[in-house]
Amino acid sequence: MIRKYIEKQNNIPKSPNLIINKPILWIGHFVCFFILIISSVSYALLYKEEHKWLFIIPASSLIIFLISVWYMKMLKKQINDIHNYSIWCKDNEKILHQLLYYDNLTGLPNRKMLLDEMNRMIEEDKNIKFYLIYFDIDDFKRINETAGYFVGDEILRQVSCRWNSITRDKDLLGRLSGDEFSLLIKGDLDRDRLLEYLEKFRGILSEPISLFGKDYLISASFGIAEYPCDGKDGVEILKSADIAMSMAKKSGKNFIQFYTYEMQLEILKRLQIENGLLYSVKNNELYMVYQPMYHCETKALRGFEALARWKYPGIGFVGPSQFIPIAEETGIIVDIGKWIIHEVLTKFMELQRRYQFSTIVSINISVVQMIDSSFVSMIKDVIKETGFDSKYLELEITESVLISYPEQIIDIIKQLRALGIRVALDDFGTGYASLSYLQMLPINVLKIDKSFIDKINIEDSMNQIVEHIINLAHRLGIEVVAEGVEKEEQLNFLLQHGCDYIQGHLLSAPLEDELIINQFLSLQNN
């Protein structure tokens, strides 16, 4: 069937006809055969003893005839081989086309077909208008990690089948890669009709996908780009839709987001920060400031919290809330964190030697740093290299660390405690951890987040919460630090309810290197 179709489409005749239908070949056979007959008859009639040499004529004619027959047979075989080869090439061309333009898992068009189709549409009509939707399944990595890649692939197939069933005939649904899909909407739709159309794609995922006796709840984030407003060709439109989808995920996932130019600027700034971070340590662009922590009752200095700052040439000051998350996502935080620990311990070791006064120094640690296999050994190496007494080192971790890797983090905390290092739980109350976590954590210090302190004496319920946190921590043998204390009434409330330490602008803002020396001089004089 396929062979007949190929012959019909490409006008390839059957291989025997290539020989039989050629008159010149029949004429050649007839001439050879005619010469053989005439020469044989002539030899029989004219044969005499002295004319034996005439035998050469019919013999040569026979040889020529046999050679022609053999040649025709070989020619027929070669033409037949060429014919079969052409069919094989056409079959493989179809296979290559399938591999080049279609996704192997779902059978949907792939990225190349999508881009080619968009560029074809643009070339045919520069004034055309269409939409490109970029889908991404939310938290799909978690499904692969917990249920396995086989289940993940089956979910992708079922999701693609659901979406394909509601795609209009003239639109093009495709899979770009992994858990990323696209929908090329041909035709000019107003935004209300477009959103109504896309709601079908979001709503059809509301029903769980059942596999091997387990239900999986799936959602997706959608980014929308419009031609020609959001790009001049297929590549730019695809990039714009991808940016919009990323913003939809940041907005809380399972969300539909139109592309805006401001998104592009934000992405470009992020890329600039990301590239700058790679060389920030090498170029000495990072520096440290230190916020003092004081005893709540006596106002005596307890120690300092080391805070990283970055002055990026061309941009200026970049706040930690901007560059730390990017450093964590890219993994650069591991190298930056090592530099911070080495820089801080070196500096405080020098101050302690000079002024003969030891004080606690607290350093923030990222979850990415803690789960790094070499984290504890790195801490050991830096302490050994600098000679810093580990009992004055305090490492601050956040609640998110505990939620992500509770057992692993608890084991690491125990290893740090065994080295004499103090561990503090930072920003308590802002994450997902509950008070029950305090029972299982081998920590020394609990730091109440500034958002709680700001509402002291403003909301009665917050007063009770802060009081309860302080009392519970003390019962568990944990010291309490209140962050962001900026008012006298906040300090008085904390003092009244037995808070151990405070830090905030009320007593001191973060200090640069030169001002820390004044703090040590003051302590030395006292």
N, C-alpha and C positions, 0 to 999 in steps of 0.2 A: 504494500500500500504506500509506504513512505517513498519507495524507489519510483513508483509510477508518478507520485506527486512531484518528486524532484525533477524527473524527466519532463513532465508537463510544464513545470515552472521555468525550467532552464533550457527547454527545447533540445534536450539530449535524446537522440534516437537510440533504439536498442542496438547493441553492439554488432549483431550479424548484419543488420541493414547497412551499416557503414561500409561493408564490403560488397554485399550482393547488389546494392543499388548503384554501384559505380560502373557505367558502360565500358570505360577504358580497360577495366580488369577483365571483363568478358572478351573483349576484342583481343587482348593479349593471349588469353588461353586459346582462343580459336586459331590465331596465327601460328602459335607453337604446335598445336595439334595438326593443323593443315600441313605445315612443313614436314612433320614427322610422317604423315601418310604419303605425301608426294615422294619424299626421299626413299621410303621403303618400297614403294611400287617401282620407282626408277631403278633401284638396286636390283630388284627381282627380274626386271626386263632386260637390263643391260649387263647382267652379271656374266662375266667370262673370267677365265683363269688369270688372264693378264690384267683384269680390272678389279682386283681384290681391294685396292685402295678406296674404291667407291663405298665400302662399308662405313667409312668415316662419316658419310653424310647422314644416314639414318641414325647412327649411334650418337652423333653430336646433337641431332634434333631431339632424340629421346632424353639426353642429359639436360638439354635446355628446358624441355617440358617438365621434367622432374624437379629441376631447380626452381622453376616458376611456381610449381605446386607447393614446394616446401616454403618458398618465400611468402606465398600467400597465406599459408598456415601460420607462419611466425608473425606476419603483419596483422592477421586477425587476432592473435593472442595479445600482441602489444596494444592494439586498439581497444580490445576488451579490458586489458589492465588499466588503460587510461580512463576508460569509461567507469570502471569500478572505483578508481581513485577519485574521480570527480564527484561521485556519489558520496564517498567517504569524507571528502572535503566539505561538501554541503552539510552532511550530518554533523560534523565537528563544528562547523560554523554555527549551527543552531545551538550546540552545547556551549560553545564559547560565548555566544550571545546571552544565553541563560546565566552563565557564570558571571559575565561582565555587568549585566543590567538587573539581576534579580538576587534577592537575599536567599541564601541556601536554607535557612531555618524556617522562615515563614512563607517563602515564595513571593513576597511582596517586592516591588521595585526598590532598588537600592539608591544610594546617594548619587552615583554617576547618572543613572537614568533621570533622577529628579533634576539635577543640575542641567543636563542636556535638554530636558523638556522645557525648563524655564528659559534657557538661552534661545531655544528654537522659537518659543512664543514671542520673546522680545525682538528677535530678528525679523519675524514676520510682521509684527505690528508694534512700533515703538510707543504707541499711545495706549497699549493694552493695560488693563488693570487686573491684578490677581492678588490673592493672599497666600502666604506660606505659614503654616502652623507647625511649630516644633513641639513635639510631645516628649516628656520624660517621665517614666514611672517612678513614683516616690519611694525612697528607701529600698530600692530593688537589690542593692548590694547586701543588705541585711538578709533578704530572702535567700540569696545565693550562699551566704555564709552559714546560715542556720539550717536550711532545708536541702542545700546541695544544688549543683549546677543543672542536674537533670530536671529537677522540679522547676528551677528558674526558666529553663528552655521551654518546658511545657506551658508555663504561665505565659510566656511571650507568645507562643503559638495561639493560645486561647484568646489572649487580649487582641492579637492581630485579627483573628477571625471575627470577634465581636465588632471591632471597628470597621472591618471590611464590609460587614453586613449592612452598615448604615451609611457607607460612603456613596455619594452620588456617582452615577455612571461617568460623568464628564470630569470628575475630580480624580486625583492621583494620590493614593495612600501608599506610603513606603516606609521601610525600616532603614534608618541611617547607620546605626551600630549599637551593640549592647541593648540597653533598654530605651533607646532613643528612636522615635518615629517622626514622620512628617506627613503633612497633608497639604497638597497643592490644590487650592480652591480656584477653579477657573470661572471667571465671570465677576461682574461688579455687584457685590452685596453691600447693603448698608450695615452699619455696625449692629443694629438690633437683630437683623436676620442672621448675621454672622455669629453673634453670640448664642442665638437660639440653636443654630446648627451645631456649634461646638458643645453646647450643654448636653446634646445627645451623646457625644463621645465621652464626656465626663460622667454622665448619668448611667451609661451602660456598664460602667465598672462598679456601680454600687452593689450589685449582686456578687457575693463571694465566689471565688473560683475553688471548686472542690477537687482535691487531688489526693489519692491514697488515704481517704478517710479524714482528711483535714481541710478546713476552709481557710482560704487566704484572702484577706481584704486588700484590694488594690486601689490605688488612686494615682492620678497623674497631674503634672503641672504643664501648662500650655503657654507658649510664647507666640505672638502674632506679629508678622511683618507684612507690609503692603508694598507692592510695586506700583508706581515708581517712587513713592514717598520715602521708603526706607532703604533704598539701594538701587544701583544702576544696572546690576547684573545678578545672575543666580547666586554667585558666591557671596555677594554683599547682602542679598536678601536672606540667605541661609544664616549668615553670621548675625544679622539683626534679630532674626527669630530666636536664635540660640541665646542671645543676650537677654531678650525679653523673658524667655523660659527660666533663665537663671534668676532673674528678679522675681518671677512667680514663686520659685522655691523659697527665696528669702522672705517672701511675704507670708509664708506659712504653709506652702505646698497645697496641692489640690486646688490650684488657683489659675485663672486666665489673665494674662497680662499683655497689653499692647506695647510695642516697642516705642521708645522715645529717644530723642537725641541725647538727653541728659544721661541716659543709661550708658551710652557709648562713652561719654566723658568720664563717668565713674569707673568703667572698665579700664579705660586708658590710664587713669590715675592709679588704679590698683596694680596694673602691669608695671607702671613706673616705680611704685613702691616695692613691688616684688623684685624687680631687677636691681633696685638700689640696695635692698637688704643683702643681696649676695655679696656686696663689697663693702657694706657698712662697717664691719669690724676691721677689715684690712685697711680701709681708708680713715680709720679713727673718727668716724662720724658719730658713733654711739658714746654716750657718757652717762654717769650715774649721779643721781641726787639721793639724799638721805633724809627721811622724815623721822624726827625723834619720837620716841615713845616714853611716856612718863608714868610714874606711880601715881595712881589716882589721888591718894590721900596726902602724900608728902610733896608731890610734884618733882620728886627726884628722877633723874634720867634713868630709864630702864635699858634703852638701847636705840637702835636705828633700823628702819625698814629701807632697804636699798631698792630704788626705783629707776628703771632704765628710761633714758630719753634719747631722741634721735634728731639731729640737725642735718637734714638732707640738702646738699647744695642744689640750688635751682628751685627748690620748693620751700625750704625753711624748716621750721619745727614741725615734726610729725608726732602726734600724740600716741601713747602706747595703745590706746583703744583702737587705733587705726592699724599700726604695724604688727602688734603682737598676734592678733588672729590670723593675719596673712602669713606671718612667720610660722605659726603652728600648722596651718593648712599645707604649706610647702615643705615643712620639715626643717626649715632653716633655723628654727628655734633651738634645735639641739646644739648647733655650733654657737649661736648667740648666747644660749644659757650657760654653756661651758665658759665662754669668755667672761660673762657677768660674774659667775662664781669665783673664777680666778682673780678677776680685777678687784672685787670687793674684799676677798680674804687677804689679798696682798696688801691692799691699802690699810685695812684695819690692823693687820699684823704690824705694819710699820708704825701706825699711830700708838698701838699698845706698847711697843718697845720704846718709843720716844717719850711718851707721857706716863708710862708705868701705871696705866689704868685700863682695865678690861671691861668691855660692855658687850651686850648681846647685839648681834647683827642678824637681821631677818631678810631672807631672799625668797622671792616668789618663784615657784617651780610649776612649769606647764605639764599637763597630762602627757603630752608628746615626749617630753624629757623623761618623765618617770617610767614610761613603758619601754623606753629604750633599754636594750639588754645590758648596755655598758654604764648605765646611770650610777649605780652604787659604787662600782669600781672607779668611775671618774671622780666621784666625790672623795673617795679614799685617796686617790692620787693627788688631787689638788690640796687636800689637807696636809698630806705628807710633804708636798713640794713647798708650800707656804709656811708650814710650821704652826698653823693656826690651831688653837685649842678648840676641839670640837664641841666642848660643853657651852661655848659662847655662840655657836652657830645654830640658827633657827631657820628651818625651811617651811615656807607657807604653801599649802595646797588648797585647791578649791573643791567645792562639793561635786562639780562635774567629774572630777577625777574618780570619785568614789562610785558614782552611778555607772560610769563606763566600764571600769575594771575593778570591782570591789575586792575580790580575793587577792588579785595580783598586787594591788596598791597596799592592802593591809600587810602583806608579806614584806613589801619594800619598806614600809614604815617601821616594821619590827627590826629590819636590818639596820636602818638609820638610827633607831633608838639604841641598838646594841653598840653603835659607834660613839654614843654619848651625844648625838645630835638631837636637838629639840624639834618637834613638829607641831605646826599650827594649822588649824582649819580656818581658811580665810573666807571672807564674804559670807559668813553663815547666814542663812535665811533667804538668799537670793536664788538658790537652785532648787533641786528636787529632794535633797536629803531632809530627813525628819530628825526630830530629837532622839529617836530611837537609835540613830546611827552612832550617837555619841557613846553608847554602851559598848559597841564593838570596835571602836577606833582607839588605837593606842597613841593618842595625841596628848600633847602637853598644854596647848593653848587653843582657845576658841576666840575668834575675832568676829564681833557682831558688826554686820554691814552698816554703812553710813545711812542707808535708806530707812533703817529702824531708828537710828539715833536722831535723824531729822524730825521724826514725829513724836519725840518725847515731849510730854506736856501739851501736845496738840490733840492727840487721840488717846483717850483713856485706855482703849484696848491695847494700844501699842505699849503703853507704860506697863501693863500687866504682862505682855509678851516678853519684854526686855527683862523685867524682874524675874520671870519664870526661867528664862534662859540662863541668867546669872546663877540662880539658886541651883538649878539642875547641874550645871557645869561644875559648881563647887562640890556638890555631893559626889560627883564622879572624880574628884581630884584634879579638875582641869581649871587652869587659870583663864581669866577673861580679859580681852582687850576690846575697848570700844573705839571704832574707827570714825573719823570725820566729826569729832567734837568741835563745835564752832561757837557755842553759847554757854554762858555761865550757868543757866538753869539746867542745861543738859549735864554739865559737870556735877552740879549739886545733886541731881537725881541719881546719877551713877555712883557718886560717893555715898549717898544715903543707902543704896541697895548693895553695896559691897563689891562694886566692880574693881578689878585689880589694877588695870592700866588703861591709859587713854592715849590717843594720838589724833591730831587734827590742828586746824589753823588757830584754834583758840590759844594754844600754847606755842605752836611753831609750825610754819609751812615747811615743805621739803627744802633741804639745804644743799648747796653745792659744796665742793671740796673745801674751799677756803673757810667757809663758815663752820664746818665740822670741827676744824682745829680750835676755833673759839670755844666750842662746847667742851672740848677736852681740856683746854686751858682753864675754863671755869671749874670743871670737876677737879682738876689738879690743885687749884687754889683752895677749893672747899675742903 
